[in-house]
Amino acid sequence: MNWNLGELFANEAEFSGAIDSASAQARDFELKFKDKLRALSAEEFLGALELYEGISEQIGKIMSFAHLRFARDTSLGAQQAKTEQACNDISQSLLFFELEFNELDAAKQDEFIAGGGRFRYYLSLLKQRKAHQLSLPQESVLLKTSPVSGEAFSRLFDESMARMSFDFRGQKLGEEEILSLLHSSDREVRKDAAASLSAVLEQNSHLLGYIYNMIKTDLKIRCELRGYDKAEAVMHEENQINIASVDALIAETERSFALVGKFYAKKREILGYDALYDYDRYAPLGGDESEFSFEQAKQIVLAAFEKFSPKFKQIALIAFERNWIDAMPAQNKQSGAFSHSGSRDTHPFVLLNFTRKRRDVFTLAHELGHAIHQYLSYGVGYFNSFTPLTTAETASVFCEMLVFDYMRENFSNLNDSQNFKRSVSQEAQGGEIPNEHAVKHAASQDSAGSCEYAARDTDTPSQTASDKTALRAMLAAKIEDIFATLYRQIGFTTFERRVHASADELSVEQVGELWMEESRKMFAGELILQDHYKSWWSYIPHFVHTPFYCYSYAYAQLLVLALYGLYKSGRLENFVQIYTEFLSSGGSDAPQKLVAKFGFDINKSEFWRIGIEQVAALVDEFVRG
């Protein structure tokens, strides 16, 4: 299963033509409106804003094509850089617009905002950022030099990681394959995989350390120029959240680190080890290392989505049948997984590196959650479709929970090949592929569905002892996923805070020490991180691509746990409808207002405890057995 990037541009001639067209439109726009916004009426300004959005959307489509082509083949870095430069040149002609809006007096700005229609929230955010905008010449320099500053080191990181080869027992493996072995049921396999990963990262430590220092320095310079007091403030502004809220999230999460220690103490007892080491972190319990074909994963996800909402299932089915997904590992392919929003006249594009593990089923659900969110938000327009990271992860993590519950409830059937084929095909297959336009505009067709919270009866007669062991193993894996999304990401954030707090370049050894100190905290002494783990910070892409991104995963995880608990409780009858509307809103309103539709106040620290209580309940269930 591979993408068809021809849906974006049929050939190179069409791609080049799109660049030329966008360039010409941008120049015309500049000639028509530069230094003239003050004289426009509210209606005329709205017309200009619609033109600005349209050209920006064309640039976005061009960059989407370049990004996706590079993700599928990272040897095409030169083409990627050429396209980035072309788009930066086009953007130079548009740069004046937002800057000039913020040079208007407050009364004129408010007039334009009041008459801004669907752009009101976008314009209000733009007004809030006025304090950190520079002059047009300064902004022009920053835009012109961006391809050879942080963006260049980000590209170097991607290309370097894609070219790394990891020796494992006579085989040459890629990053995704070696990381996958850390989930093996064979302890010696995990140990050897950890050693191989560490060896290659250490061999490349100078390069990776230099890249990280340059990213850190580039961000520091840009923050100083714009008047931000901390490197993380840029991300908080983009996420529409204040630092006090982030501090509250971190504090509430750190206060519950004991849950992690409690879990790993029980896991060590079950495995019968004297101690747990870093390579034991994701060891499956009970030898459960079930494999899933991509077709099986597809049917599980479709069935789980169908149970929640026919709309979710329909959009996912379109994704499978119309090649929205590039699924399998390949040489030079970017590691990891993502869903790219694509363009509103095509669809989202999902990248996976599917290795047949149970966790790959959850990764598929996660990225399809992103794709559903992106697809639903097309309706609010290009500018409003961009969600802050704090809510961008909401659908993805929620969809993981849907699949987890489905797999738990249907565990016996999923572990029996005949029952699997019969039960899943009955739930997820059949019927005509829905029309994309009909799916997009059928939000009112969703019903609330069943919100009864199923009791967890672990002693049903139909379950064998083997089933119970495997179910416990799956619960453990899910808890570890939550830990990775919540506690690990908070550890990443506190690590980044300490790295970026240093005014000077840091040696690889210094970065490694900070990494070890922050990584150890969550385990409460129950899992030992060995010396070789010092280098493992260096393969985390978020530190390079999007500094201070990671707390948004923790934010989303706790938000989703609260939302999912509300859904399962049945206290909100029309939950599915409200949730679908929430996703369809994209970034057209403040996260606080969107979440308030469910009755939650994310500005209160007590809110985070709701999700943590859900985590505690899962850990208690695991410990009880």
Residue pairs with C-beta under 8 A, 6 or more apart in sequence:
1 294
1 320
1 323
1 325
1 326
1 327
1 328
2 72
2 323
2 326
2 327
3 68
3 72
3 323
3 324
3 325
3 326
3 349
4 323
5 65
5 68
5 69
5 72
7 346
7 347
8 61
8 64
8 65
8 68
8 342
8 343
8 346
9 15
9 18
9 65
15 62
15 65
18 58
18 61
18 62
19 62
19 83
19 86
19 87
19 90
21 58
22 55
22 58
22 59
22 62
22 90
23 86
23 89
23 90
23 93
25 51
25 54
25 55
25 58
26 55
26 90
26 91
26 93
26 94
27 93
29 48
29 51
29 52
29 55
29 93
29 94
29 97
30 93
30 94
30 96
32 48
33 40
33 48
33 96
33 97
34 96
34 100
35 96
35 100
37 45
37 48
37 97
37 100
37 101
37 104
38 104
38 108
40 48
42 111
42 112
42 114
42 115
42 116
43 115
45 112
45 115
45 116
46 112
46 115
46 116
46 117
46 119
48 97
49 116
49 119
49 123
52 94
52 97
53 119
53 381
53 382
53 383
54 382
55 90
55 94
56 94
56 382
56 383
57 343
57 344
57 382
59 87
59 90
59 91
60 343
60 382
61 343
61 345
62 83
62 86
62 87
63 83
63 84
63 87
64 340
64 341
64 342
64 343
64 349
65 83
66 79
66 80
66 83
66 84
67 80
67 340
68 340
68 342
68 349
68 351
69 76
69 79
69 80
70 76
70 77
70 79
70 80
70 158
70 334
71 333
71 334
71 338
71 340
71 351
72 326
72 330
72 333
72 334
72 351
73 332
73 333
74 158
74 159
74 162
74 163
74 332
74 333
74 334
75 159
75 332
77 155
77 158
77 159
80 155
81 147
81 155
84 147
84 151
85 147
88 143
88 144
88 146
88 147
91 143
92 140
92 143
92 144
95 136
95 139
95 140
95 143
96 136
98 126
98 133
99 133
99 135
99 136
99 139
101 109
101 112
101 123
101 126
101 127
102 109
102 126
102 127
102 129
102 130
102 133
104 112
109 123
109 127
112 123
113 120
113 123
113 124
113 127
114 120
116 122
116 123
118 380
118 381
118 384
118 588
119 381
119 383
119 384
121 384
121 587
121 588
121 589
121 590
122 383
122 384
125 240
129 237
131 227
132 226
132 227
132 228
132 237
133 139
133 226
134 142
134 225
134 226
138 225
142 222
142 225
149 218
150 214
150 215
150 218
150 219
150 222
153 211
153 214
153 215
153 218
153 544
154 215
154 544
154 545
156 211
157 208
157 211
157 541
157 544
157 545
158 334
158 541
160 204
160 207
160 208
160 211
161 175
161 335
161 539
161 541
162 174
162 175
162 332
162 333
162 334
162 335
164 174
164 175
164 200
164 204
165 172
165 173
165 174
165 200
166 172
166 173
166 174
166 175
166 177
166 178
166 196
166 197
166 200
167 173
167 196
167 199
167 200
168 178
168 181
168 192
168 193
168 196
169 192
173 181
173 196
174 329
174 331
174 335
175 335
175 539
176 329
176 335
176 336
176 353
176 355
177 329
177 355
178 193
178 196
178 197
179 193
179 197
180 355
180 357
181 189
181 190
181 192
181 193
182 190
182 193
182 194
182 197
182 279
182 281
182 282
183 190
183 282
183 283
183 284
183 289
183 357
183 359
184 190
184 193
184 283
184 284
184 289
185 283
185 284
185 287
185 288
185 289
187 279
187 280
187 283
190 279
190 280
190 283
191 277
191 279
193 279
194 278
194 279
194 532
195 532
197 536
197 539
198 532
198 533
198 535
198 536
201 208
201 535
201 536
201 538
201 539
202 532
202 535
204 538
205 508
205 535
205 538
206 508
208 508
208 538
208 539
209 506
209 507
209 508
209 511
209 538
211 544
212 499
212 511
212 538
212 543
212 544
213 505
213 506
215 543
215 544
215 547
216 231
216 499
216 500
216 505
216 506
216 547
217 505
219 231
219 234
219 500
219 547
220 231
220 500
220 503
222 234
223 229
223 230
223 231
223 233
223 234
226 234
228 234
230 243
230 500
231 500
231 547
231 548
232 243
232 246
232 496
232 497
232 500
232 547
232 548
233 243
234 548
235 389
235 546
235 547
235 548
235 549
236 242
236 243
236 246
236 548
238 388
238 389
239 388
239 389
239 390
239 552
239 591
240 388
240 390
240 590
240 591
241 388
241 390
241 555
241 591
245 602
245 603
246 493
246 551
248 605
248 608
249 490
249 551
249 554
249 555
249 558
249 608
250 490
250 493
250 494
250 551
251 605
252 605
252 608
252 609
252 612
253 486
253 487
253 490
253 554
253 558
253 608
253 612
254 490
254 521
256 612
256 615
256 616
257 487
257 521
257 522
257 523
257 524
258 524
259 612
259 615
259 616
259 619
260 483
260 487
260 522
260 523
260 524
260 526
261 523
261 524
261 525
261 526
262 619
262 623
263 476
263 479
263 483
263 619
263 622
263 623
264 276
264 523
264 526
264 527
265 526
266 622
266 623
267 276
267 283
267 285
267 476
268 275
268 276
268 526
270 285
270 286
271 280
271 283
271 285
273 280
275 528
276 526
276 527
276 528
277 527
277 528
277 529
277 530
278 527
278 528
278 529
278 530
278 533
280 527
281 480
281 527
282 477
282 480
284 473
284 476
284 477
285 469
285 472
285 473
285 476
286 469
286 470
286 472
286 473
288 469
288 470
288 473
288 474
289 357
290 358
290 415
290 470
291 356
291 357
292 300
292 356
292 357
292 358
292 360
292 361
293 356
294 327
294 328
294 354
294 356
296 361
296 420
296 424
297 354
297 360
297 361
297 364
298 320
298 364
298 428
299 424
299 425
299 428
299 429
300 361
300 403
300 406
300 407
300 414
300 424
300 428
301 316
301 361
301 364
301 365
301 368
301 399
301 403
302 313
302 316
302 317
302 320
302 427
302 428
302 429
303 406
303 410
303 424
303 427
303 428
304 365
304 399
304 402
304 403
304 405
304 406
304 407
305 312
305 313
305 316
305 368
305 399
305 402
306 312
306 313
306 427
306 428
307 402
307 406
307 427
307 449
308 402
308 449
308 576
309 446
309 449
309 576
309 580
310 445
310 446
311 439
311 442
311 443
311 445
311 446
311 580
312 372
312 399
313 428
314 434
314 439
315 371
315 372
315 375
315 376
315 439
316 368
316 371
316 372
317 433
317 434
318 324
318 347
318 433
318 434
318 436
318 439
319 325
319 347
319 348
319 350
319 368
319 371
321 433
322 347
322 433
324 347
324 348
324 349
324 350
324 371
325 350
325 351
325 352
326 333
326 349
326 350
326 351
326 352
327 352
327 354
328 352
328 353
328 354
329 353
329 354
329 355
333 351
333 353
334 351
335 353
335 541
336 351
336 353
336 541
337 350
337 351
337 352
337 353
337 363
337 366
337 367
338 350
338 351
338 367
338 370
339 348
339 349
339 350
339 351
339 367
339 368
339 370
339 371
339 374
339 396
340 348
340 349
340 350
340 351
341 348
341 374
341 385
342 348
342 349
342 374
344 378
344 382
344 385
347 371
347 375
347 436
348 370
348 371
348 374
348 375
350 367
350 368
350 370
350 371
351 367
352 360
352 363
352 364
352 367
354 360
354 363
354 364
358 474
358 477
359 477
359 481
361 403
361 407
362 400
362 403
362 404
362 481
365 396
365 399
365 400
365 402
365 403
366 396
366 397
366 399
366 400
367 396
368 399
369 395
369 396
369 397
369 398
369 399
369 400
370 392
370 395
370 396
372 395
372 399
372 583
373 387
373 392
373 394
373 395
373 396
373 583
374 385
375 440
376 440
376 443
376 580
376 583
376 584
376 586
377 384
377 385
377 387
377 583
377 584
377 585
377 586
377 587
378 385
378 440
379 440
379 441
379 584
380 584
380 585
380 586
380 587
380 588
381 588
384 586
384 587
384 588
385 586
385 587
386 586
386 587
387 586
387 587
388 552
388 587
388 591
389 546
389 549
389 552
390 552
390 555
390 556
390 559
390 591
391 556
391 559
391 587
391 591
391 594
391 595
392 552
392 556
393 552
393 553
393 555
393 556
393 557
393 560
394 556
394 559
394 560
394 563
394 582
394 583
395 583
396 556
397 485
397 553
397 556
397 557
397 560
398 560
398 563
398 564
398 579
400 481
401 560
401 561
401 564
404 474
404 478
405 454
407 414
407 474
408 471
408 474
408 475
409 454
410 423
410 424
411 463
411 467
411 470
411 471
411 474
412 419
412 462
412 463
412 467
413 419
413 420
413 422
413 423
413 424
414 420
414 424
415 467
415 470
443 577
443 580
443 581
443 584
444 577
446 576
446 577
446 580
447 576
447 577
448 572
448 573
448 574
448 575
448 576
448 577
449 576
450 570
451 567
451 568
451 569
451 570
451 571
451 572
451 573
451 575
452 568
452 570
453 568
453 569
453 570
456 621
458 468
458 471
458 625
463 471
472 622
472 625
475 618
475 621
475 622
476 622
478 618
479 615
479 618
479 619
479 622
482 557
482 561
482 615
482 618
483 522
485 553
485 554
485 556
485 557
486 553
486 554
486 557
486 558
486 615
487 522
487 554
488 522
489 550
489 551
489 553
489 554
489 557
490 522
490 550
490 551
490 554
491 518
491 519
491 521
491 522
492 518
492 540
492 542
492 543
492 550
492 551
493 548
493 550
493 551
493 554
494 518
494 521
495 514
495 515
495 518
495 519
495 537
496 543
496 547
496 548
496 550
498 514
498 518
499 506
499 511
499 514
500 547
502 510
506 514
508 535
509 534
511 537
512 534
512 535
512 537
513 534
515 533
515 534
515 536
515 537
516 529
516 533
516 534
519 529
519 533
520 529
523 529
537 543
542 549
542 550
557 611
558 607
558 608
558 610
558 611
558 612
559 595
559 600
559 602
559 611
560 611
561 610
561 611
561 614
561 615
562 600
562 607
562 610
562 611
562 614
563 579
563 598
563 600
564 614
565 610
565 614
566 572
566 575
566 598
566 599
567 575
567 576
567 579
572 578
572 598
572 599
575 598
578 597
578 598
581 597
582 594
582 595
582 597
582 598
585 594
591 602
592 601
592 602
592 603
595 602
600 607
600 610
601 607
